[in-house]
Structures are given as structure tokens and as C-alpha cells.
Amino acid sequence: MTSRSEENLDLVRRQFGANAEAYGTSVVHARGASLSRLVDVLDLDMSWSVLDIATGGGSVALACAPHVKSVTASDATPEMLDVVKRRAADDGITNLQVEVADAHDLPFADSSWDLVTCRIAPHHFHNPGQFVAEVARVLRPGGLFGLVDNVVPDDEAVASFANDWERKRDPSHARCLSVNEWLQLLVTSGFDLEHRELLSKEMGFSWWCDNMSVPPETRSELLNELHGADQQVRSFLRPLFGEPIDQDTTVFHLTEVVLVARTSG
């Protein structure tokens, strides 16, 4: 019998393995505002060894590589790592390596890294607390953790709608946390917060569906649910609809948090 964690990991691998190319070239993932903000606030150092967890198309790893000693881009999905290797070769980056790794059970020794990063991925993790604990374990004393992810408000009804809606698009979605939940997990694992900010991210509805190869009937359900959402949900997602309502002209907004925390050392 397979465990929940094994089922979740298999689902993530199947979902992202089938859509690896789309994520490798995704504007939101490859050039989104949170990427440059994360790199800016980390104040990278040429002596650092960096681990990027759930690297996806490798955008954080590739952005850090010119400014650090070495980067290991890790992901549970081998197809994603093939995309990263190709992008690194195209960019002439030679200090980057890849490794298959589960964010909940990292195959690295204690105190191995100066910096650990993870961007727009933890909402796929079935146990974010275990993930944060693993990050703390593999960081050297005084090491930095740079985290970016989509977040939901503390309002349970709005959070439930946002997570259920996302899960219908992407069955590998587990749960977006609130900012307060992330802060509590960091404290529990012994981190001291050094930076926090929120960013708004505009999403084209059709592109959002294309990235996960959503079938037509599910797209219609998702659009109808967004249009029929109550005022609290609309205040959070801030949808904009054309006249008539059309998938290609509909946009909405997600909220990302950028967190940088340091281990005691």
C-alpha cells in the first residue's frame, strides 16, 4: 500500500513531467517579478553553495548561478531537470548541477548549504512543515532560506475556494498557506525572519489553464466558478472579465509572498 506522501509525489511527477516544457518557458516562472526580488534581497555571495528545491524550469538556480560558487538544482521530476540542464547549457552556465530530490526528504547531509531557495512550489508539498524542517537541517549555521510562494488570506472560506479552484486546474496542488502559517513554520524550525513582502501577480486565465493542459470542459467550470464567486473571493482574486465573458480576455490576480529567513548560528 502506498502512503499519502508517495501518492502525492507520484501525482506531482506525472503532472509536471507532462508539462515540463511549458513550465520551463513560463513567463510567470522564468521572468516573474518575484524572481528578481528574491535574487535582490538575498545579497548573493561568490563563496556560497546554493541548493534550489523544486527547481521546476530552474529559473532561480539559473539566476543565482553567476553570483555564487555553485548551485544544485533539485526536483522530484526528472523531466524538469532535463529542461534545467538544457537551459544552463544554452546560457553557458558551468557551475550548476542537478539532482532528483523530494523536498520532504532531501538526500543531503546536515549543514551542507549556505543558501536554500524554493520558489512557487511549496503549494504542491503535502507537508510544508516537514519541508521547512528539512531546509533547516541542510543549511549551515547562519545560512539563509529564500522562499516564494502563492499565499491565501487568513479567511478560511476564501482560502478554501482558492485552493479548491486551483486543485481543479492542477490535481497535484496541495494547499497554499497564509503568510501567518508560513511565519509560524519558520519559527518552529528555528528561523529568524529577515525579509517579508507581498507581490501581486496578474494571471491570464487561458495561459493559466494551458500550463496544465486543462481540458475544455474543466476550463468552462473554472471560469464559471470565478465569475460566480462571492465578493470576498473577488476581492482577493480581483478578476477582470471581458464583454461577453471570454476565457482569452479574463484575467485574475494571485498574491505571492517573498520571505528570507536565517538559521541561528
GUBAGU-511147 format. One line per field, with one value per residue: residue number from 0; residue in one letter; x, y, z of N, C-alpha, C in turn. Coordinates in Angstrom, 1 decimal. Atoms other than C-alpha are relative to their C-alpha. Layout:
N
k <- (NUM:...)
r <- (A:...)
n_xx <- (X:...)
n_yy <- (Y:...)
n_zz <- (Z:...)
ca_xx <- (X:...)
ca_yy <- (Y:...)
ca_zz <- (Z:...)
c_xx <- (X:...)
c_yy <- (Y:...)
c_zz <- (Z:...)
! end
This chain:
265
k <- (0:1:2:3:4:5:6:7:8:9:10:11:12:13:14:15:16:17:18:19:20:21:22:23:24:25:26:27:28:29:30:31:32:33:34:35:36:37:38:39:40:41:42:43:44:45:46:47:48:49:50:51:52:53:54:55:56:57:58:59:60:61:62:63:64:65:66:67:68:69:70:71:72:73:74:75:76:77:78:79:80:81:82:83:84:85:86:87:88:89:90:91:92:93:94:95:96:97:98:99:100:101:102:103:104:105:106:107:108:109:110:111:112:113:114:115:116:117:118:119:120:121:122:123:124:125:126:127:128:129:130:131:132:133:134:135:136:137:138:139:140:141:142:143:144:145:146:147:148:149:150:151:152:153:154:155:156:157:158:159:160:161:162:163:164:165:166:167:168:169:170:171:172:173:174:175:176:177:178:179:180:181:182:183:184:185:186:187:188:189:190:191:192:193:194:195:196:197:198:199:200:201:202:203:204:205:206:207:208:209:210:211:212:213:214:215:216:217:218:219:220:221:222:223:224:225:226:227:228:229:230:231:232:233:234:235:236:237:238:239:240:241:242:243:244:245:246:247:248:249:250:251:252:253:254:255:256:257:258:259:260:261:262:263:264)
r <- (M:T:S:R:S:E:E:N:L:D:L:V:R:R:Q:F:G:A:N:A:E:A:Y:G:T:S:V:V:H:A:R:G:A:S:L:S:R:L:V:D:V:L:D:L:D:M:S:W:S:V:L:D:I:A:T:G:G:G:S:V:A:L:A:C:A:P:H:V:K:S:V:T:A:S:D:A:T:P:E:M:L:D:V:V:K:R:R:A:A:D:D:G:I:T:N:L:Q:V:E:V:A:D:A:H:D:L:P:F:A:D:S:S:W:D:L:V:T:C:R:I:A:P:H:H:F:H:N:P:G:Q:F:V:A:E:V:A:R:V:L:R:P:G:G:L:F:G:L:V:D:N:V:V:P:D:D:E:A:V:A:S:F:A:N:D:W:E:R:K:R:D:P:S:H:A:R:C:L:S:V:N:E:W:L:Q:L:L:V:T:S:G:F:D:L:E:H:R:E:L:L:S:K:E:M:G:F:S:W:W:C:D:N:M:S:V:P:P:E:T:R:S:E:L:L:N:E:L:H:G:A:D:Q:Q:V:R:S:F:L:R:P:L:F:G:E:P:I:D:Q:D:T:T:V:F:H:L:T:E:V:V:L:V:A:R:T:S:G)
n_xx <- (0.8:-0.8:0.4:0.4:-1.1:-0.4:1.1:-0.2:-1.2:0.2:0.9:-0.8:-0.9:0.8:0.5:-1.1:-0.7:0.8:0.0:-1.3:-0.4:0.8:-0.5:-1.4:0.1:1.1:-0.4:0.2:-1.1:-1.3:-0.3:0.9:-0.6:-0.6:-1.3:-1.0:0.1:-0.6:-1.5:-0.4:0.0:-0.9:-1.4:-0.8:-1.5:-0.8:-0.5:1.1:0.6:1.4:0.9:1.4:0.9:1.2:-0.5:0.8:-0.8:-1.3:-0.2:-0.7:-1.4:-0.7:-0.2:-1.1:-1.3:-1.1:-0.3:-0.4:-1.0:0.6:1.5:0.7:1.4:0.6:1.4:0.5:0.4:-1.2:0.2:-0.3:-1.5:-0.5:0.2:-1.0:-1.3:0.0:-0.1:-1.3:-1.0:0.2:-0.5:-1.5:-0.2:-0.7:-0.1:1.3:0.2:1.4:0.1:1.3:0.1:1.3:-0.1:0.3:-1.0:-1.2:-1.1:-1.2:-0.5:0.2:-0.9:-0.7:0.2:0.1:1.3:1.0:1.1:1.1:0.9:1.3:0.1:0.5:1.4:0.1:-0.6:1.1:-0.3:-0.9:-0.8:-1.2:-0.9:-0.8:-0.9:-1.1:-0.8:-0.8:-1.0:-1.1:-0.6:-1.1:0.4:0.0:0.3:1.2:1.1:0.8:1.2:1.1:1.1:1.4:0.6:1.4:0.3:0.4:1.4:0.0:0.9:-0.7:-1.1:0.5:0.3:-1.2:-0.7:0.8:0.0:-1.3:-0.1:0.8:-0.9:-1.3:0.3:-1.2:0.0:0.4:0.7:-0.7:0.1:0.0:-1.3:-0.1:-0.3:-1.4:-0.8:0.0:-0.8:-1.4:-0.4:0.0:-1.3:-1.1:-0.5:0.3:0.4:-0.8:0.7:1.4:0.7:1.0:0.1:1.2:-0.4:1.1:0.0:0.9:0.7:-0.3:-1.4:0.0:0.5:-0.9:-1.2:0.3:0.7:1.4:0.9:1.0:1.2:-0.4:-0.2:1.3:0.4:-0.8:0.4:1.3:-0.2:-0.6:1.0:1.1:-0.6:0.5:-0.8:-1.2:-0.9:-0.4:-0.9:-1.3:-0.5:0.1:0.1:0.4:0.7:0.4:1.4:0.5:-1.0:-0.7:-1.2:-1.2:-0.1:0.2:-1.2:0.2:-1.3:-0.5:-0.9:-1.2:-0.8:-1.5:-0.6:-1.4:-0.2:-1.3:-0.1:-0.8:-1.4)
n_yy <- (-1.2:-1.2:-1.0:-1.3:-0.8:0.6:-0.3:-1.4:-0.1:0.6:-0.9:-1.2:0.4:0.2:-1.3:-0.9:0.7:-0.2:-1.4:-0.5:-1.0:-1.2:-0.7:-0.5:-1.2:-0.8:-1.3:-0.2:0.7:-0.3:-1.4:-0.7:-1.0:0.6:0.6:-1.1:-0.5:1.0:-0.1:-1.2:0.0:1.0:-0.6:1.2:0.0:0.9:1.1:0.8:1.2:-0.3:1.0:-0.4:1.2:0.0:-1.0:-0.2:-0.3:-0.4:-1.4:-0.5:0.6:-0.6:-1.4:-0.1:0.6:-0.9:-0.8:0.9:1.0:1.2:0.2:1.3:-0.2:1.3:0.1:1.4:0.4:0.0:-0.8:-1.4:-0.2:0.0:-1.3:-0.8:0.3:-0.6:-1.5:-0.3:0.1:-1.1:-1.2:0.1:0.1:1.2:0.3:0.5:1.4:0.4:1.3:0.4:-0.1:-0.3:-1.1:0.4:0.9:-0.4:0.9:-0.8:0.1:-1.1:-1.1:0.1:-1.1:-1.3:-0.5:0.9:-0.8:0.7:-1.1:0.4:1.5:0.7:0.3:1.4:0.8:0.5:-0.3:-1.1:-0.1:0.9:-0.7:-1.1:0.6:0.5:-1.1:-0.4:1.0:0.0:-1.3:-0.3:-1.0:-1.3:0.0:-0.6:0.7:-0.9:0.7:-0.7:0.9:-0.6:0.1:-0.3:-0.8:0.8:0.3:1.4:0.2:-0.5:0.9:1.3:-0.2:-0.2:1.3:1.0:-0.4:0.3:1.4:0.5:-0.2:0.7:1.0:0.1:-1.1:0.4:-1.1:-1.2:-0.4:-1.4:-0.5:0.3:1.4:0.1:-0.5:0.9:1.1:-0.4:-0.1:1.3:0.7:-0.7:-1.1:-1.4:-0.7:-1.2:-0.8:0.4:-0.9:0.6:-0.5:0.4:0.7:0.1:1.3:0.2:1.2:1.0:0.4:0.8:1.3:0.6:0.6:1.3:0.8:0.2:0.3:-1.1:0.0:-0.4:-1.5:-0.7:0.1:-0.9:-1.4:-0.2:-0.1:-1.3:-1.0:0.1:-0.1:-1.0:-1.2:0.2:0.6:-0.9:-1.0:0.6:0.4:-1.2:0.3:-1.0:0.7:-0.8:0.0:1.0:0.7:0.8:0.5:-0.7:-1.4:0.0:0.0:-0.1:-0.3:0.8:-0.7:0.7:-0.5:0.2:0.1:0.4:0.3:0.5:0.9:-0.5:0.4)
n_zz <- (0.0:0.1:-0.9:0.6:0.6:1.3:1.0:0.3:0.8:1.3:0.7:0.3:1.0:1.2:0.4:0.5:1.1:1.2:0.4:-0.4:0.9:-0.2:-1.2:0.3:0.8:-0.6:-0.4:-1.4:-0.7:0.5:0.0:-0.9:-0.8:-1.2:0.2:-0.2:-1.4:-0.8:0.2:-0.5:-1.5:-0.6:0.0:0.3:-0.3:0.9:-0.8:-0.4:0.6:0.0:0.4:0.4:-0.2:0.9:0.9:1.2:1.2:-0.4:0.1:-1.1:0.1:1.1:-0.4:-1.1:0.4:0.3:-1.2:-1.1:0.3:0.7:-0.3:0.3:0.3:-0.3:0.3:0.0:1.3:0.8:1.2:-0.3:-0.1:1.4:0.5:-0.7:0.6:1.3:-0.2:-0.5:1.1:0.9:-0.6:-0.3:-1.4:-0.3:-1.5:-0.4:0.1:-0.3:-0.8:-0.4:-1.5:-0.6:-0.9:-1.3:-0.4:0.8:-0.1:-0.2:-1.4:-0.9:0.1:1.3:1.0:-0.5:0.4:0.6:0.6:0.5:0.5:0.7:0.0:-1.2:-0.1:0.5:-1.0:-0.9:-1.4:0.1:-1.2:0.2:1.0:-0.7:-0.9:0.8:0.3:-1.2:-0.2:1.0:0.0:-1.0:-1.0:0.6:1.4:0.4:0.7:0.9:0.4:0.7:0.4:0.0:-1.3:-0.1:-1.2:-1.2:0.1:0.3:1.2:1.2:0.2:0.5:1.4:0.8:0.1:0.8:1.4:0.6:0.1:1.1:1.2:-0.2:-1.1:-0.9:-1.0:-1.4:-0.6:-0.3:-1.3:-0.2:-0.5:-1.4:-0.1:0.3:-1.0:-1.2:0.3:-0.1:-1.4:-0.6:0.4:-0.6:0.9:-0.3:1.2:0.4:1.0:0.4:0.8:0.8:1.4:0.7:1.2:1.0:0.7:1.1:-0.2:1.0:-0.2:-1.2:0.4:1.0:-0.6:-0.6:1.0:-0.6:1.1:0.2:-0.9:-1.3:0.1:-0.1:-1.4:-0.8:0.3:-0.6:-1.4:-0.2:0.3:-1.0:-1.4:-0.8:0.0:-0.7:0.9:1.0:-0.6:0.0:1.4:0.9:1.4:1.0:1.1:1.2:0.4:-1.0:-0.8:1.0:-0.7:0.5:-0.5:-1.4:-0.8:-1.5:-0.7:-1.1:-0.9:-0.4:-1.1:0.1:-1.4:-0.2:-1.4:-0.3:-1.1:-1.1:0.2)
ca_xx <- (0.0:1.4:1.4:-0.1:3.3:4.2:0.8:1.4:4.9:3.8:1.0:3.4:5.8:3.1:1.6:4.9:6.6:3.8:4.1:7.8:8.4:5.6:7.0:10.5:9.4:6.6:6.8:5.5:8.1:11.0:10.7:8.1:8.7:9.3:12.3:14.2:13.0:14.2:17.7:17.9:17.1:19.3:22.5:24.3:28.0:30.6:31.6:28.2:27.0:23.3:20.5:17.3:14.5:11.6:13.5:11.0:12.4:15.4:14.8:16.0:19.1:20.0:19.5:21.8:24.5:26.5:26.7:27.7:30.2:27.9:24.2:22.4:19.0:16.9:13.4:11.3:10.5:13.4:11.8:12.1:15.8:16.3:14.9:17.2:20.3:19.4:18.8:22.1:24.0:22.3:23.3:26.9:26.5:29.0:28.7:25.2:24.4:21.0:19.8:16.5:15.2:12.0:11.5:10.3:13.3:16.4:19.3:21.9:24.0:23.3:24.8:25.6:24.5:24.9:21.6:18.5:15.8:12.4:10.0:6.4:6.5:5.6:1.9:2.5:4.1:1.8:3.7:5.2:6.3:8.5:9.9:10.9:12.4:14.5:15.6:16.8:18.6:20.7:21.5:24.8:24.5:23.7:22.6:19.8:16.4:14.7:11.1:8.5:5.0:1.4:-0.5:-4.1:-5.7:-6.5:-10.2:-10.9:-13.8:-11.7:-8.7:-10.8:-12.2:-8.8:-7.3:-10.2:-10.3:-6.5:-6.8:-9.4:-6.9:-3.9:-4.7:-1.1:-1.9:-1.9:-2.6:-1.5:-0.7:-1.3:1.6:0.9:1.1:4.5:5.8:4.8:6.5:9.7:9.7:9.0:12.1:14.3:14.5:14.7:12.8:14.9:12.6:8.9:7.0:3.9:3.6:0.6:0.8:-1.6:-2.6:-4.2:-6.9:-6.2:-2.4:-3.1:-5.1:-2.7:0.2:-1.5:-3.2:-6.7:-9.4:-12.2:-15.0:-12.9:-11.9:-15.5:-16.2:-13.3:-14.4:-18.0:-16.8:-14.6:-17.4:-19.9:-17.6:-18.7:-17.4:-14.8:-13.3:-13.4:-11.7:-8.8:-8.5:-9.5:-10.8:-11.4:-13.9:-14.5:-17.9:-19.0:-17.2:-14.4:-11.5:-9.0:-9.7:-10.3:-7.5:-7.2:-4.5:-2.6:-0.6:3.0:5.0:8.8:10.4:14.0:15.0:18.2:19.1:20.7:24.5)
ca_yy <- (0.0:3.4:6.2:9.7:11.2:8.6:9.2:13.0:12.7:10.4:12.9:15.8:13.9:12.9:16.4:18.3:15.6:16.0:19.8:20.3:22.3:24.7:25.5:25.8:28.7:30.1:33.9:33.9:31.3:32.3:36.1:36.9:39.9:37.6:36.1:39.4:40.5:37.2:37.5:41.1:40.6:37.6:39.7:36.7:35.9:34.3:32.0:30.4:26.9:27.1:24.5:25.2:22.9:22.0:24.0:23.4:25.1:26.2:29.9:30.6:28.3:29.9:33.5:32.7:30.8:33.8:35.3:32.2:29.5:26.6:25.7:22.4:22.5:19.7:18.5:15.4:15.3:14.2:15.8:19.2:18.7:17.9:21.3:22.9:21.2:22.4:26.0:26.0:24.8:27.4:30.1:28.9:28.2:25.7:25.8:24.2:20.6:18.8:16.1:14.3:15.1:15.1:18.3:16.4:14.1:15.8:13.5:15.9:15.9:18.2:21.7:21.4:24.7:28.4:29.2:27.2:28.6:27.5:29.5:28.9:25.2:24.6:24.7:21.3:19.9:17.6:18.5:22.0:21.8:18.8:20.7:23.7:21.4:19.7:23.1:24.0:20.7:21.1:24.7:25.7:27.7:31.2:30.1:31.7:30.4:32.3:31.3:32.5:31.0:31.9:32.6:32.8:35.1:34.0:34.0:30.2:30.5:32.5:30.2:27.1:28.5:29.5:26.1:24.0:26.1:25.7:22.0:21.6:23.1:21.2:17.9:18.0:21.2:20.5:23.8:27.4:28.6:32.0:34.3:33.7:30.0:30.3:32.5:30.0:27.2:29.2:29.9:26.3:25.2:27.8:30.5:34.3:36.3:38.9:40.0:39.8:41.3:40.7:40.9:40.8:38.6:39.0:35.7:35.3:32.7:30.9:30.8:29.5:26.7:26.0:25.4:22.4:21.2:21.7:20.1:22.4:21.3:21.9:25.4:26.3:25.1:27.1:30.3:29.9:29.4:32.5:34.6:33.4:33.8:35.9:39.4:38.2:35.9:38.5:41.0:38.5:37.2:40.6:39.1:41.2:39.9:41.0:41.5:38.9:36.8:35.0:32.8:34.6:38.0:37.0:37.8:37.5:38.1:35.9:37.0:35.9:36.2:36.7:35.5:35.4:33.8:32.8:29.9:30.5:30.4)
ca_zz <- (0.0:-1.0:1.5:1.0:0.5:-2.2:-3.9:-3.8:-5.2:-8.0:-8.9:-8.9:-11.1:-13.6:-13.7:-14.2:-16.3:-18.8:-18.8:-18.2:-21.4:-20.7:-17.2:-18.5:-20.7:-18.5:-18.2:-14.7:-13.6:-15.7:-15.6:-12.9:-10.6:-7.6:-9.2:-9.4:-6.0:-4.4:-6.0:-5.0:-1.3:-0.9:-1.5:-3.1:-2.3:-4.6:-1.8:-1.4:-2.2:-3.1:-3.2:-5.1:-4.1:-6.5:-9.1:-11.9:-15.0:-13.0:-13.0:-9.5:-9.9:-13.2:-11.8:-8.8:-10.6:-11.9:-8.4:-6.3:-6.1:-7.1:-7.4:-7.2:-8.8:-7.3:-8.3:-7.9:-11.6:-13.8:-16.9:-15.3:-14.6:-18.3:-19.1:-16.5:-17.9:-21.4:-20.2:-18.3:-21.4:-23.6:-21.1:-20.8:-17.1:-15.8:-12.0:-11.9:-11.3:-11.0:-8.6:-8.2:-4.7:-2.7:-0.8:2.2:2.4:1.0:0.1:1.5:4.7:7.6:7.3:3.6:2.1:2.6:0.9:0.2:-2.2:-3.2:-5.4:-6.5:-5.5:-1.8:-2.5:-4.1:-0.9:1.2:4.4:4.3:7.9:7.1:4.1:6.3:8.8:6.1:4.9:8.4:8.6:5.4:6.0:7.7:10.9:9.9:6.5:4.5:3.3:0.4:-0.1:-2.6:-2.9:-3.7:-0.5:0.6:3.2:6.8:5.9:5.8:3.2:0.7:1.3:0.7:-2.5:-3.8:-3.0:-4.4:-7.5:-8.1:-7.4:-10.1:-12.6:-11.2:-9.3:-7.9:-6.0:-2.2:-0.5:-0.5:3.0:4.5:5.4:9.1:8.6:6.9:9.6:12.3:10.4:10.2:13.9:14.7:12.7:14.4:11.7:12.3:9.7:7.8:5.0:4.1:1.3:-0.8:-4.6:-6.8:-9.9:-12.9:-14.5:-17.9:-17.5:-20.8:-20.1:-16.6:-18.0:-20.9:-18.5:-17.0:-20.2:-18.7:-20.9:-22.3:-20.0:-16.9:-18.2:-18.5:-15.0:-13.6:-15.5:-14.3:-10.7:-10.9:-12.4:-9.7:-6.7:-3.8:-3.1:-0.6:-3.1:-5.8:-3.5:-3.2:-6.8:-8.4:-11.6:-14.7:-17.4:-20.9:-22.5:-23.3:-20.7:-22.6:-21.4:-23.6:-22.1:-18.5:-16.0:-12.2:-9.6:-7.3:-4.3:-3.7:-0.5:-0.6:2.7:3.7:7.0:8.7:10.8:14.2:14.1)
c_xx <- (0.9:-0.5:-0.5:1.1:0.5:-1.1:0.2:1.2:-0.2:-0.9:0.7:0.9:-0.7:-0.5:1.1:0.8:-0.7:0.0:1.3:0.4:-0.7:0.5:1.4:0.0:-1.1:0.5:-0.1:1.1:1.4:0.4:-0.9:0.7:0.6:1.3:1.1:0.0:0.8:1.5:0.5:0.2:0.9:1.5:1.0:1.5:0.7:0.5:-1.0:-0.2:-1.5:-0.8:-1.3:-0.9:-1.2:0.3:-0.9:0.8:1.4:0.3:0.8:1.5:0.8:0.3:1.1:1.4:1.1:0.6:0.5:1.0:-0.5:-1.5:-0.3:-1.4:-0.6:-1.5:-0.4:-0.3:1.2:-0.1:0.3:1.5:0.6:-0.1:1.0:1.4:0.1:0.1:1.4:1.0:-0.2:0.5:1.5:0.3:0.6:0.1:-1.3:-0.1:-1.5:0.0:-1.5:-0.2:-1.5:0.2:-0.2:1.1:1.2:1.1:1.3:0.3:-0.4:1.0:0.8:0.0:0.0:-1.3:-0.8:-1.1:-1.1:-1.1:-1.2:-0.2:-0.6:-1.5:-0.3:0.4:-1.1:0.3:1.0:0.8:1.2:1.0:0.8:1.0:1.2:0.9:1.0:1.1:1.2:0.7:1.2:-0.5:0.2:-0.4:-1.4:-1.0:-0.8:-1.2:-1.0:-1.1:-1.3:-0.6:-1.5:-0.2:-0.3:-1.4:-0.1:-0.9:0.7:1.2:-0.4:-0.4:1.2:0.7:-0.8:0.0:1.3:0.1:-0.7:0.8:1.2:-0.2:1.2:0.1:-0.4:-0.7:0.9:-0.2:-0.2:1.3:0.2:0.4:1.5:0.9:0.1:0.9:1.5:0.5:0.1:1.3:1.2:0.6:-0.3:-0.3:0.8:-0.7:-1.3:-0.6:-1.1:0.0:-1.3:0.4:-1.3:0.1:-1.1:-0.7:0.3:1.4:0.0:-0.5:0.9:1.2:-0.2:-0.9:-1.4:-0.9:-1.1:-1.1:0.4:0.3:-1.3:-0.5:0.8:-0.4:-1.3:0.2:0.6:-1.1:-1.1:0.5:-0.6:0.9:1.3:1.1:0.5:1.0:1.4:0.6:-0.1:-0.1:-0.5:-0.6:-0.3:-1.5:-0.1:1.1:0.7:1.3:1.2:0.2:-0.1:1.4:-0.4:1.4:0.2:0.9:1.1:0.6:1.4:0.5:1.4:0.2:1.3:0.0:0.9:1.4:1.0)
c_yy <- (1.2:1.0:1.3:0.7:-0.6:0.3:1.5:0.2:-0.6:0.9:1.2:-0.4:-0.2:1.3:0.9:-0.7:0.2:1.4:0.7:1.1:1.3:0.8:0.5:1.4:1.0:1.4:0.3:-0.7:0.5:1.5:0.8:1.0:-0.6:-0.6:1.1:0.5:-1.0:0.1:1.3:0.0:-1.0:0.5:-1.2:0.2:-1.0:-1.2:-1.1:-1.2:0.1:-1.3:0.6:-1.2:0.2:1.1:0.2:0.2:0.5:1.5:0.6:-0.4:0.8:1.5:0.1:-0.4:1.0:0.7:-0.9:-1.0:-1.2:-0.1:-1.4:0.2:-1.4:0.0:-1.5:-0.5:0.1:0.8:1.5:0.2:-0.1:1.4:0.9:-0.2:0.7:1.5:0.4:-0.1:1.1:1.3:0.0:-0.1:-1.3:-0.4:-0.5:-1.5:-0.3:-1.3:-0.2:0.0:0.3:1.0:-0.4:-0.9:0.2:-1.0:0.7:-0.1:1.3:1.1:0.0:1.3:1.4:0.7:-1.1:0.9:-0.9:1.0:-0.6:-1.5:-0.5:-0.3:-1.4:-1.0:-0.5:0.3:1.2:0.2:-0.9:0.6:1.1:-0.6:-0.6:1.1:0.4:-1.0:0.1:1.3:0.1:1.0:1.4:0.1:0.6:-0.9:1.1:-0.8:0.9:-1.0:0.8:-0.2:0.3:0.9:-0.9:-0.4:-1.5:-0.2:0.4:-1.0:-1.3:0.1:0.0:-1.3:-1.0:0.4:-0.3:-1.5:-0.6:0.2:-1.0:-1.0:-0.2:1.1:-0.6:1.1:1.2:0.4:1.5:0.5:-0.4:-1.4:-0.2:0.6:-0.9:-1.2:0.4:0.1:-1.3:-0.7:0.9:1.1:1.4:0.7:1.2:0.9:-0.6:1.1:-0.7:0.6:-0.5:-0.5:-0.1:-1.3:0.1:-1.3:-1.1:-0.6:-0.9:-1.4:-0.8:-0.7:-1.3:-0.9:-0.3:-0.2:1.1:0.0:0.5:1.5:0.7:0.0:1.0:1.5:0.3:0.2:1.4:1.2:0.0:0.1:1.2:1.2:-0.2:-0.7:0.9:1.1:-0.6:-0.3:1.2:-0.4:1.1:-0.8:0.9:-0.1:-0.4:-0.7:-1.0:-0.4:0.7:1.4:0.1:0.0:0.0:0.2:-1.0:0.8:-0.9:0.6:-0.3:0.0:-0.4:-0.1:-0.6:-1.0:0.6:-0.5:0.7)
c_zz <- (0.0:1.1:-0.7:-0.6:-1.3:-1.1:-0.5:-0.9:-1.4:-0.8:-0.5:-1.2:-1.4:-0.6:-0.7:-1.0:-1.3:-0.5:0.3:-1.0:0.2:1.2:-0.2:-0.7:0.5:0.4:1.5:0.8:-0.4:0.1:1.0:1.0:1.3:-0.1:0.2:1.4:0.9:-0.1:0.6:1.5:0.6:0.1:-0.1:0.2:-0.9:0.7:0.3:-0.9:0.2:-0.4:-0.3:0.0:-0.9:-1.1:-1.2:-1.2:0.3:0.1:1.1:-0.1:-1.1:0.3:1.0:-0.5:-0.3:1.2:1.2:-0.5:-0.8:0.3:-0.4:-0.2:0.2:-0.3:0.1:-1.3:-0.9:-1.3:0.2:0.0:-1.4:-0.6:0.6:-0.6:-1.4:0.1:0.4:-1.2:-1.0:0.5:0.3:1.5:0.4:1.5:0.6:-0.3:0.4:0.8:0.2:1.5:0.3:1.1:1.5:0.6:-0.8:0.2:0.2:1.5:0.7:-0.3:-1.3:-0.8:0.7:-0.2:-0.6:-0.5:-0.4:-0.4:-0.8:-0.1:1.3:0.1:-0.6:1.1:1.0:1.5:0.1:1.3:0.0:-1.0:0.7:0.9:-0.7:-0.5:1.1:0.2:-0.9:0.0:1.0:1.0:-0.5:-1.4:-0.3:-0.7:-0.7:-0.5:-0.7:-0.2:-0.1:1.4:0.0:1.3:1.2:-0.1:-0.6:-1.3:-1.3:-0.3:-0.6:-1.4:-0.9:-0.2:-0.8:-1.5:-0.7:-0.2:-1.2:-1.3:0.0:1.1:0.9:1.0:1.4:0.7:0.1:1.5:0.1:0.5:1.5:0.2:-0.3:1.1:1.2:-0.3:0.1:1.4:0.6:-0.4:0.4:-0.9:0.6:-1.3:-0.3:-1.0:-0.3:-0.9:-0.9:-1.4:-0.6:-1.4:-0.9:-0.8:-1.1:0.2:-1.0:0.2:1.2:-0.2:-0.9:0.7:0.7:-1.0:0.4:-1.2:0.0:1.0:1.4:-0.1:0.1:1.4:0.9:-0.3:0.7:1.5:0.4:-0.1:1.1:1.4:0.7:0.1:0.7:-0.9:-1.1:0.5:0.1:-1.3:-1.0:-1.5:-0.9:-1.2:-1.2:-0.2:-1.5:0.8:-0.9:0.7:-0.4:0.5:1.5:0.7:1.5:0.6:1.1:0.9:0.4:1.2:-0.3:1.5:0.0:1.5:0.2:1.1:1.1:-0.2:0.8)
! end
